Amino acid sequence: MDYAHIALALALMPIIFGIINLRRMPRLSGPAPSGTCVSILIPARNEAANIAACLDAALASTGTDVEVVVMDDASTDDTAAIVRAYAARDGRVRLVQAPALPPGWTGKVHACARLAEAARGTHLLFIDADVRLAPHAAAAMAAHASRNQIAMVSGVPRQVIGTLGEALTVPFINFLLICYLPFGGRAVQRKPGLAAACGQLVMVERKAYEAVGGHATIKGVLHDGIAMARLLRERGHDTEIVDGTPLATCRMYDGFAQSWAGFIKNAREGMATPVGLPIWTVLLAGAHVWPWFLLPDIEAVVTILLMLALRAAVTLRTGEPWWTVPLHPLTVLVALAIQWTALVRSALGLKAGWKGRAYEAKA
């Protein structure tokens, strides 16, 4: 059996999907239609280090009316005090307190549901506290949604990567989305199973959100962005992934330990399933890792060069650091290690946790 030929064949799928998605992923611009008001909704649990910069960016929004509502979700630091100070200076800012977490809910999903209830806007823009919106982002996302009758618009912000541990984990998000998802989450394909979203940056048209029951319908999930996108598609609404690089920035995690814990939290609602993960392992390891063990075979050399070129193209489009490109095979290995760890933890009945809360493992 010629393993080098198999590896080259496995590389063709991400190359084809990557070229198409890089060319067709929408890049947004333009003011929002008259009468639009975007509610920028921020769930915050112990975000004193982030919330001021997040509010500064949100309040600098142009091209549409905005309000900014922050949900203080049982913070034990100065998050609430910082937001109150902003609210005293700017009437567009409001602070609301999260009620006690009801049984069956995950923390962020519950906070988002209560934020939506408090919002007054025509469009609901859910962002994490570590996201920094570009001034045109809220208007451009609302304009795209209105112009194309799309219920939900989401994008991956440009990821700020400061350590080797982040470089070995965070870039896999964009690579997987662009190179392994047919149609890249665009609205041209409406199947719920091909829906995609990034929970860091999600805008939902209010009427569509209310029509599907909002976050209450997905109350027990951890991967809220994808769950909301699938729900909307199941109920007949369009959703779309757009180029989030010009819309926002985000430093998702700080270091390897935090990155590992954060990705394990969401893995069981993504790739880490008993049926799916073995298939993903063959697809990813076969194209991105195995060729290195087949050197100096010429087909292996070609496969490695093609995969590094593809990763470089994704890196260029998403604004991630160039020095992460040579780490690509290690990034794939770490991603698979995270997924297998999550699957084993789930099989052992271990709970997923985040920010001091633990949730039952998915079956």
Sine and cosine of phi, psi and omega as CSV:
sin_phi,cos_phi,sin_psi,cos_psi,sin_omega,cos_omega
0.00,0.00,0.74,-0.67,-0.02,-1.00
-1.00,-0.02,1.00,-0.08,-0.07,-1.00
-0.91,0.41,-0.51,0.86,0.01,-1.00
-0.91,0.42,-0.62,0.78,0.05,-1.00
-0.91,0.41,-0.62,0.79,0.03,-1.00
-0.90,0.45,-0.69,0.72,0.02,-1.00
-0.87,0.49,-0.67,0.74,0.02,-1.00
-0.90,0.44,-0.63,0.78,0.04,-1.00
-0.90,0.44,-0.66,0.75,0.02,-1.00
-0.91,0.42,-0.42,0.91,0.00,-1.00
-0.97,0.23,-0.30,0.95,-0.09,-1.00
-0.92,0.39,-0.61,0.79,-0.04,-1.00
-0.89,0.46,-0.80,0.61,0.02,-1.00
-0.89,0.45,-0.52,0.86,0.03,-1.00
-0.90,0.43,-0.74,0.68,-0.02,-1.00
-0.90,0.43,-0.78,0.63,0.01,-1.00
-0.88,0.48,-0.66,0.75,-0.04,-1.00
-0.89,0.46,-0.72,0.70,0.00,-1.00
-0.87,0.48,-0.71,0.70,-0.02,-1.00
-0.91,0.42,-0.74,0.68,-0.07,-1.00
-0.93,0.36,-0.60,0.80,0.04,-1.00
-0.90,0.43,-0.58,0.82,-0.01,-1.00
-0.97,0.24,-0.53,0.85,-0.20,-0.98
-0.94,-0.33,-0.11,0.99,0.03,-1.00
-0.90,0.44,0.84,-0.54,-0.10,-0.99
-0.91,0.42,0.65,-0.76,0.14,-0.99
-0.92,-0.39,0.82,-0.57,-0.25,-0.97
-0.99,-0.11,0.45,-0.89,0.11,-0.99
-0.32,-0.95,0.14,-0.99,0.10,-0.99
0.98,-0.21,0.50,-0.87,0.05,-1.00
-0.97,0.26,0.38,-0.93,0.04,-1.00
-0.97,0.25,0.41,-0.91,0.04,-1.00
-0.87,0.49,0.42,-0.91,0.05,-1.00
-0.84,0.54,0.65,-0.76,0.00,-1.00
1.00,-0.02,-0.06,1.00,0.01,-1.00
-0.98,0.20,0.68,-0.73,0.19,-0.98
-0.72,-0.69,0.84,-0.54,-0.01,-1.00
-0.99,-0.15,0.85,-0.52,0.12,-0.99
-1.00,0.01,0.92,-0.38,0.04,-1.00
-1.00,0.01,0.92,-0.40,-0.20,-0.98
-0.92,-0.39,0.83,-0.56,-0.16,-0.99
-0.80,-0.60,0.96,-0.27,0.16,-0.99
-0.97,0.25,0.75,-0.66,-0.11,-0.99
-0.68,-0.73,0.86,-0.50,0.07,-1.00
-0.79,-0.62,0.96,-0.29,-0.04,-1.00
0.83,0.55,0.85,0.53,-0.05,-1.00
-0.89,-0.45,0.54,0.84,-0.02,-1.00
-0.85,0.52,-0.52,0.85,-0.02,-1.00
-0.97,0.25,-0.29,0.96,-0.12,-0.99
-0.91,-0.41,-0.50,0.87,-0.31,-0.95
-0.92,0.39,-0.56,0.83,-0.02,-1.00
-0.90,0.43,-0.74,0.67,0.02,-1.00
-0.90,0.43,-0.58,0.81,0.04,-1.00
-0.90,0.44,-0.70,0.72,0.02,-1.00
-0.92,0.39,-0.64,0.76,0.03,-1.00
-0.85,0.53,-0.70,0.72,-0.01,-1.00
-0.93,0.37,-0.69,0.73,-0.02,-1.00
-0.89,0.45,-0.66,0.75,-0.03,-1.00
-0.95,0.30,-0.25,0.97,0.06,-1.00
-1.00,0.07,0.11,0.99,-0.02,-1.00
-0.87,0.49,0.61,-0.79,0.01,-1.00
-0.80,-0.61,0.28,-0.96,0.12,-0.99
1.00,0.08,-0.02,1.00,0.04,-1.00
-0.24,-0.97,0.39,-0.92,0.15,-0.99
-0.95,0.31,0.63,-0.78,0.05,-1.00
-0.72,-0.70,0.43,-0.90,0.30,-0.95
-0.79,-0.61,0.42,-0.91,-0.02,-1.00
-0.81,-0.59,0.88,-0.48,-0.01,-1.00
-0.88,-0.47,0.81,-0.59,0.00,-1.00
-0.93,-0.37,0.76,-0.65,0.09,-1.00
-0.99,-0.17,0.92,-0.38,0.09,-1.00
-0.99,0.15,0.94,-0.33,-0.11,-0.99
-0.99,-0.17,0.97,0.25,0.08,-1.00
0.85,0.53,0.66,0.76,0.02,-1.00
-0.93,0.38,0.54,-0.84,0.07,-1.00
-0.93,-0.36,0.12,0.99,0.04,-1.00
-0.93,-0.36,-0.42,-0.91,-0.09,-1.00
-1.00,-0.05,0.30,0.95,-0.03,-1.00
-0.80,0.60,-0.80,0.60,-0.07,-1.00
-0.89,0.46,-0.66,0.75,-0.01,-1.00
-0.89,0.45,-0.64,0.77,0.02,-1.00
-0.90,0.43,-0.70,0.72,-0.01,-1.00
-0.92,0.40,-0.63,0.77,0.04,-1.00
-0.86,0.50,-0.63,0.77,0.02,-1.00
-0.89,0.45,-0.65,0.76,0.06,-1.00
-0.91,0.42,-0.69,0.73,-0.02,-1.00
-0.89,0.46,-0.54,0.84,0.02,-1.00
-0.93,0.38,-0.46,0.89,-0.03,-1.00
-1.00,-0.07,-0.43,0.90,-0.12,-0.99
-0.67,-0.74,0.89,-0.46,-0.06,-1.00
-0.92,0.38,-0.18,0.98,0.04,-1.00
-0.98,0.20,-0.17,0.99,-0.06,-1.00
-0.98,-0.22,0.71,-0.70,0.10,-0.99
-0.73,-0.68,0.56,-0.83,0.10,-1.00
-0.92,-0.40,0.76,-0.64,0.10,-1.00
-0.82,-0.57,0.50,-0.87,-0.02,-1.00
-0.98,-0.19,0.70,-0.71,0.01,-1.00
-0.96,0.27,0.72,-0.69,0.15,-0.99
-0.92,0.40,0.15,-0.99,0.07,-1.00
-0.85,0.53,0.61,-0.79,-0.05,-1.00
-0.94,0.35,0.88,-0.47,-0.01,-1.00
-0.95,0.30,0.39,-0.92,0.07,-1.00
-0.86,0.52,0.62,-0.79,0.06,-1.00
1.00,0.03,-0.13,0.99,0.00,-1.00
-0.98,-0.21,0.51,-0.86,0.25,-0.97
-1.00,-0.08,0.40,-0.92,-0.18,-0.98
-0.88,0.48,-0.78,0.63,-0.05,-1.00
-0.91,0.42,-0.65,0.76,-0.01,-1.00
-0.89,0.45,-0.66,0.75,0.04,-1.00
-0.90,0.44,-0.69,0.73,0.03,-1.00
-0.89,0.46,-0.65,0.76,0.01,-1.00
-0.90,0.43,-0.64,0.77,0.02,-1.00
-0.88,0.47,-0.70,0.72,0.00,-1.00
-0.94,0.34,-0.57,0.82,0.07,-1.00
-0.89,0.46,-0.68,0.73,0.01,-1.00
-0.88,0.48,-0.60,0.80,0.04,-1.00
-0.91,0.42,-0.57,0.82,-0.03,-1.00
-0.99,0.14,-0.30,0.95,-0.11,-0.99
-0.95,0.31,0.47,-0.88,0.01,-1.00
-0.89,-0.45,-0.05,1.00,-0.15,-0.99
-0.99,0.12,0.18,-0.98,0.08,-1.00
-0.99,0.16,-0.40,0.92,0.01,-1.00
-0.75,-0.66,0.63,-0.77,-0.05,-1.00
-0.95,-0.32,0.91,-0.42,0.00,-1.00
-0.95,-0.31,0.97,-0.24,0.00,-1.00
-1.00,0.01,0.82,-0.57,0.06,-1.00
-0.72,-0.69,0.40,-0.92,0.11,-0.99
-0.99,0.12,0.35,-0.94,-0.05,-1.00
-0.93,0.38,-0.31,0.95,0.04,-1.00
-1.00,-0.04,0.17,0.99,0.04,-1.00
-1.00,-0.07,0.67,-0.74,0.07,-1.00
-0.90,-0.45,0.96,-0.27,-0.03,-1.00
-0.94,0.34,0.62,-0.79,0.21,-0.98
-0.96,0.28,0.45,-0.89,-0.05,-1.00
-0.83,0.56,-0.56,0.83,-0.07,-1.00
-1.00,0.00,-0.06,1.00,-0.21,-0.98
-0.88,0.47,-0.79,0.61,-0.06,-1.00
-0.87,0.49,-0.71,0.71,-0.01,-1.00
-0.91,0.41,-0.69,0.72,-0.05,-1.00
-0.91,0.41,-0.63,0.77,0.02,-1.00
-0.92,0.39,-0.67,0.74,0.04,-1.00
-0.91,0.41,-0.63,0.78,0.03,-1.00
-0.89,0.46,-0.70,0.71,-0.01,-1.00
-0.90,0.44,-0.68,0.73,0.02,-1.00
-0.88,0.47,-0.71,0.70,-0.04,-1.00
-0.94,0.35,-0.69,0.72,-0.06,-1.00
-0.90,0.43,-0.57,0.82,-0.09,-1.00
-0.95,-0.32,0.10,0.99,0.00,-1.00
0.81,0.59,0.77,0.63,0.01,-1.00
-0.95,-0.30,0.79,-0.61,-0.09,-1.00
-0.96,0.27,-0.53,0.85,-0.09,-1.00
-0.66,-0.75,0.78,-0.63,0.04,-1.00
-0.85,-0.53,0.77,-0.64,-0.02,-1.00
-0.63,-0.78,0.38,-0.93,0.06,-1.00
-0.40,-0.92,0.37,-0.93,0.07,-1.00
-1.00,0.01,0.91,-0.42,0.05,-1.00
-0.85,0.52,0.36,-0.93,0.11,-0.99
-0.89,0.46,0.84,-0.54,-0.10,-1.00
-1.00,0.08,0.84,-0.54,0.07,-1.00
-1.00,0.08,0.85,-0.53,-0.10,-0.99
-0.85,-0.52,0.87,-0.49,-0.12,-0.99
-0.90,-0.43,-0.17,0.99,-0.04,-1.00
-0.68,-0.73,0.28,-0.96,0.05,-1.00
-0.88,0.48,-0.62,0.78,0.00,-1.00
-0.88,0.48,-0.63,0.78,0.07,-1.00
-0.93,0.36,-0.62,0.79,-0.01,-1.00
-0.91,0.42,-0.45,0.89,0.00,-1.00
-1.00,0.08,-0.04,1.00,-0.08,-1.00
-0.76,-0.65,-0.81,0.59,-0.17,-0.99
-0.89,0.46,-0.66,0.75,-0.04,-1.00
-0.89,0.46,-0.28,0.96,-0.01,-1.00
-0.91,0.42,-0.42,0.91,0.00,-1.00
-0.85,0.53,-0.85,0.53,-0.03,-1.00
-0.91,0.41,-0.63,0.78,-0.03,-1.00
-0.88,0.47,-0.70,0.71,0.00,-1.00
-0.91,0.42,-0.70,0.71,-0.02,-1.00
-0.89,0.46,-0.71,0.70,-0.11,-0.99
-0.99,0.16,-0.57,0.82,-0.16,-0.99
-0.97,-0.23,-0.18,0.98,-0.05,-1.00
-0.78,-0.63,-0.01,1.00,0.03,-1.00
-0.96,-0.29,0.92,-0.40,0.05,-1.00
-0.83,0.55,0.74,-0.68,-0.01,-1.00
0.94,0.35,-0.02,1.00,0.13,-0.99
0.83,0.56,0.49,0.87,0.02,-1.00
0.98,0.22,0.19,0.98,-0.02,-1.00
-0.97,0.26,0.38,-0.92,-0.09,-1.00
-0.95,0.32,-0.20,0.98,0.04,-1.00
-0.89,0.46,-0.42,0.91,0.06,-1.00
-0.91,-0.41,0.85,-0.52,-0.17,-0.99
-0.97,-0.24,0.08,1.00,-0.02,-1.00
-0.91,0.41,0.75,-0.66,0.02,-1.00
-0.85,0.53,-0.58,0.81,-0.02,-1.00
-0.92,0.39,-0.28,0.96,0.03,-1.00
-0.96,-0.28,0.23,0.97,0.06,-1.00
-0.95,0.30,0.47,-0.88,0.03,-1.00
-0.53,-0.85,0.41,-0.91,0.06,-1.00
-0.22,-0.98,0.35,-0.94,0.11,-0.99
-0.88,-0.47,0.88,-0.47,-0.07,-1.00
-0.89,0.45,-0.21,0.98,0.05,-1.00
-0.95,0.32,-0.41,0.91,-0.14,-0.99
-0.49,-0.87,1.00,-0.08,-0.07,-1.00
-0.72,-0.69,0.85,-0.53,0.12,-0.99
-0.93,-0.38,0.76,-0.64,0.02,-1.00
-0.82,-0.57,0.73,-0.69,0.09,-1.00
-0.92,0.39,0.74,-0.68,-0.20,-0.98
-0.87,0.50,-0.69,0.72,-0.05,-1.00
-0.89,0.45,-0.65,0.76,0.03,-1.00
-0.92,0.40,-0.65,0.76,0.02,-1.00
-0.85,0.52,-0.73,0.68,-0.02,-1.00
-0.94,0.35,-0.55,0.83,-0.03,-1.00
-0.90,0.43,-0.52,0.85,-0.02,-1.00
-1.00,-0.09,0.04,1.00,0.04,-1.00
1.00,-0.01,0.10,0.99,0.08,-1.00
0.86,0.51,-0.43,-0.90,-0.06,-1.00
-0.92,0.38,-0.31,0.95,0.03,-1.00
-0.88,0.47,-0.45,0.89,-0.01,-1.00
-0.96,0.27,-0.36,0.93,-0.03,-1.00
-0.84,-0.54,0.56,0.83,-0.25,-0.97
-0.88,0.47,-0.40,0.91,-0.10,-1.00
-0.99,-0.15,0.13,0.99,-0.10,-1.00
-1.00,-0.02,0.32,-0.95,0.13,-0.99
-0.97,-0.25,-0.53,0.85,-0.02,-1.00
-1.00,-0.05,0.95,0.30,-0.22,-0.98
-0.92,0.39,-0.56,0.83,-0.04,-1.00
-0.89,0.45,-0.79,0.62,0.00,-1.00
-0.90,0.43,-0.65,0.76,-0.01,-1.00
-0.88,0.48,-0.65,0.76,0.02,-1.00
-0.93,0.38,-0.64,0.77,0.02,-1.00
-0.89,0.46,-0.69,0.72,0.01,-1.00
-0.91,0.41,-0.65,0.76,0.03,-1.00
-0.87,0.50,-0.74,0.68,-0.02,-1.00
-0.88,0.47,-0.68,0.73,0.03,-1.00
-0.91,0.42,-0.63,0.77,0.03,-1.00
-0.87,0.49,-0.51,0.86,-0.03,-1.00
-1.00,-0.10,0.23,0.97,0.14,-0.99
1.00,-0.05,0.22,0.98,-0.01,-1.00
-0.97,-0.25,0.50,-0.87,0.04,-1.00
-1.00,0.07,0.58,-0.81,0.12,-0.99
-0.74,-0.67,0.42,-0.91,-0.04,-1.00
-0.50,-0.87,0.66,-0.75,0.20,-0.98
-1.00,-0.01,0.77,-0.64,0.04,-1.00
-0.87,-0.49,0.12,-0.99,0.03,-1.00
-0.95,0.31,0.95,-0.30,-0.03,-1.00
-1.00,0.08,-0.14,0.99,-0.08,-1.00
-0.85,0.53,-0.70,0.72,0.02,-1.00
-0.98,0.18,-0.16,0.99,-0.14,-0.99
-1.00,-0.01,-0.48,0.88,-0.10,-1.00
-0.23,-0.97,0.29,-0.96,0.17,-0.98
-0.83,-0.55,0.36,-0.93,0.00,-1.00
-0.39,-0.92,0.75,-0.66,0.25,-0.97
-0.99,-0.15,0.98,-0.18,-0.19,-0.98
-0.92,0.39,-0.74,0.68,-0.02,-1.00
-0.67,-0.74,0.22,-0.98,0.02,-1.00
-0.82,-0.57,1.00,-0.05,0.03,-1.00
0.99,-0.14,0.17,-0.99,-0.12,-0.99
-0.94,0.34,-0.69,0.73,-0.07,-1.00
-0.87,0.50,-0.70,0.71,0.01,-1.00
-0.92,0.38,-0.63,0.78,0.03,-1.00
-0.89,0.46,-0.73,0.69,0.00,-1.00
-0.85,0.53,-0.75,0.66,-0.01,-1.00
-0.90,0.44,-0.65,0.76,-0.03,-1.00
-0.92,0.40,-0.66,0.75,-0.01,-1.00
-0.96,0.28,-0.57,0.82,0.07,-1.00
-0.88,0.47,-0.58,0.81,-0.01,-1.00
-0.82,0.58,-0.65,0.76,-0.08,-1.00
-0.99,-0.12,-0.15,0.99,-0.20,-0.98
-0.88,0.47,-0.62,0.78,-0.09,-1.00
-0.94,0.35,-0.23,0.97,0.08,-1.00
-0.98,-0.20,0.22,0.98,0.03,-1.00
-0.79,-0.62,-0.95,-0.32,-0.09,-1.00
-0.99,0.16,-0.44,0.90,-0.21,-0.98
-0.99,0.15,0.92,0.39,0.09,-1.00
-0.88,-0.47,0.45,-0.89,-0.05,-1.00
-0.86,0.51,-0.54,0.84,0.01,-1.00
-1.00,0.07,-0.69,0.72,-0.13,-0.99
-0.97,0.24,-0.60,0.80,-0.14,-0.99
-0.91,0.41,-0.65,0.76,0.08,-1.00
-0.85,0.53,-0.61,0.79,0.03,-1.00
-0.92,0.40,-0.72,0.69,0.03,-1.00
-0.87,0.49,-0.59,0.81,-0.01,-1.00
-0.90,0.44,-0.69,0.72,0.04,-1.00
-0.89,0.45,-0.72,0.69,-0.05,-1.00
-0.89,0.46,-0.71,0.70,-0.11,-0.99
-0.99,0.16,-0.77,0.63,0.00,-1.00
-0.91,0.41,-0.61,0.79,-0.03,-1.00
-0.89,0.45,-0.57,0.82,-0.05,-1.00
-1.00,-0.05,-0.51,0.86,-0.20,-0.98
-0.92,-0.38,-0.34,0.94,-0.06,-1.00
-0.90,-0.44,-0.77,0.64,-0.08,-1.00
-0.83,0.56,-0.62,0.78,-0.01,-1.00
-0.83,0.55,-0.47,0.88,0.00,-1.00
-0.92,0.40,-0.43,0.90,0.02,-1.00
-1.00,0.07,-0.09,1.00,-0.03,-1.00
-0.97,-0.25,0.04,1.00,0.04,-1.00
-0.89,0.45,0.57,-0.82,0.20,0.98
-0.99,-0.15,0.45,0.89,0.02,-1.00
-0.80,0.61,0.70,-0.71,-0.10,-1.00
-0.90,0.43,-0.60,0.80,0.04,-1.00
-0.91,0.42,-0.58,0.82,0.05,-1.00
-0.92,0.40,-0.66,0.75,0.05,-1.00
-0.87,0.50,-0.72,0.70,0.01,-1.00
-0.87,0.49,-0.70,0.71,-0.01,-1.00
-0.88,0.48,-0.70,0.71,0.01,-1.00
-0.88,0.48,-0.71,0.71,-0.01,-1.00
-0.90,0.43,-0.64,0.77,0.02,-1.00
-0.90,0.43,-0.68,0.74,-0.02,-1.00
-0.93,0.38,-0.63,0.78,0.04,-1.00
-0.93,0.37,-0.59,0.81,0.06,-1.00
-0.91,0.41,-0.64,0.77,0.03,-1.00
-0.91,0.42,-0.71,0.71,0.04,-1.00
-0.88,0.48,-0.63,0.78,0.03,-1.00
-0.89,0.45,-0.64,0.77,0.02,-1.00
-0.90,0.44,-0.67,0.74,0.04,-1.00
-0.91,0.42,-0.67,0.74,0.01,-1.00
-0.88,0.48,-0.67,0.74,0.03,-1.00
-0.88,0.47,-0.71,0.70,-0.04,-1.00
-0.93,0.38,-0.58,0.82,-0.11,-0.99
-1.00,-0.08,-0.09,1.00,0.06,-1.00
0.96,0.29,0.33,0.94,0.06,-1.00
-0.98,0.19,0.33,-0.94,-0.07,-1.00
-0.90,0.44,0.65,-0.76,0.00,-1.00
-0.89,0.45,-0.51,0.86,-0.07,-1.00
-0.93,0.37,-0.16,0.99,0.06,-1.00
-0.99,0.16,-0.29,0.96,-0.09,-1.00
-0.88,0.48,-0.75,0.66,0.00,-1.00
-0.89,0.46,-0.29,0.96,0.01,-1.00
-0.99,0.13,0.03,1.00,-0.18,-0.98
-0.79,0.61,-0.76,0.65,0.00,-1.00
-0.88,0.48,-0.57,0.82,0.07,-1.00
-0.93,0.37,-0.59,0.81,0.04,-1.00
-0.88,0.47,-0.66,0.75,0.04,-1.00
-0.91,0.41,-0.68,0.74,0.03,-1.00
-0.88,0.48,-0.69,0.72,0.01,-1.00
-0.90,0.43,-0.65,0.76,0.02,-1.00
-0.87,0.50,-0.70,0.72,0.02,-1.00
-0.92,0.39,-0.62,0.79,0.04,-1.00
-0.88,0.47,-0.65,0.76,0.04,-1.00
-0.89,0.46,-0.72,0.70,-0.05,-1.00
-0.90,0.43,-0.70,0.71,0.01,-1.00
-0.92,0.39,-0.59,0.80,0.06,-1.00
-0.89,0.45,-0.68,0.73,0.02,-1.00
-0.89,0.45,-0.64,0.77,0.00,-1.00
-0.91,0.40,-0.68,0.73,0.02,-1.00
-0.90,0.43,-0.69,0.73,0.03,-1.00
-0.86,0.51,-0.65,0.76,0.01,-1.00
-0.91,0.42,-0.67,0.75,0.01,-1.00
-0.89,0.45,-0.51,0.86,0.02,-1.00
-1.00,0.09,-0.04,1.00,0.03,-1.00
0.98,0.19,0.29,0.96,0.01,-1.00
-0.97,0.24,0.58,-0.81,-0.07,-1.00
-0.99,0.13,0.53,-0.85,0.17,-0.99
-1.00,0.05,0.62,-0.79,-0.04,-1.00
-0.65,-0.76,0.40,-0.92,0.06,-1.00
-0.32,-0.95,0.73,-0.68,0.05,-1.00
0.79,0.61,0.72,0.69,0.12,-0.99
0.99,0.13,0.11,0.99,0.05,-1.00
-0.87,-0.48,0.57,-0.82,0.03,-1.00
-0.87,-0.50,0.63,-0.78,-0.03,-1.00
-0.80,-0.60,0.51,-0.86,-0.02,-1.00
-0.87,0.50,0.62,-0.78,0.04,-1.00
-0.91,0.40,0.58,-0.81,0.03,-1.00
-0.95,0.31,0.60,-0.80,0.02,-1.00
-0.96,0.26,0.00,0.00,0.00,0.00
